[in-house]
């Protein structure tokens, strides 16, 4: 398996937003970053990724996983990056570390994850046709009550999203604790179409079941839209 690297890259938010506006990539920060990173470091080279911004900050740090090493990423940026893009994400400021090649079964770790808990329909459901992407919470409500909401059955949004996460992590790890620290609905612009969907940040702990599966989950991301700022599993020391 190709080694995985954790990348960090400081960004000036003012420069980034001006770059995005100039490219007419406004209204979806994740889509703008997708284009910026692809043009600078190569298609899909840095994904999944996560932009971390402190409240009222003018600078941010972008974290990403890459199967390309530090030297190769910098070389690609210097050889092919456009000057306006390089002003936003200067490759000289890029830092990285190699992730472990193996993960120990039974190891407990904490995690931080921003995800978009949606499901792609294999068959139609309610007003949504086959192939539609639907909020997992809304889909659960439709499946349990196809004729409309029931006052006797309150569906808990956090429980639905926690189950969604547990399903996607089940092969790699058991999610032993989860809490939602942030929830909002945000826009995603794909192929010129604007759609709103759930934008959730989870904090929790996991116990590794399969080290290879966990490594693959880190590299591929959790859930959909991993190329647009969702799905990056950031690991932390366990609270225990």
Secondary structure, 3 states (H helix, E strand, C coil): CCCCEEEEEEEEHHHHHHHHHHCCCCCCHHHHHHHHHHHHHCCCCCCCEEEECCCCCCEEEEEEEECCCHHHHHHHHHHHCCHHHHHHCCHHHCEEEECCCCCCCCCEEEEEEEECCEEECCCCECCECCCCEEEHHHHHHHHHCCCCCCCCCCCCHHHHHHHHHHHHHCCCEEEEEEEEEEEEEEEEEECCEEEEEEEEEEEEEEEECCHHHHHHHHHHCCCCCHHHCCCCEEEEECCC
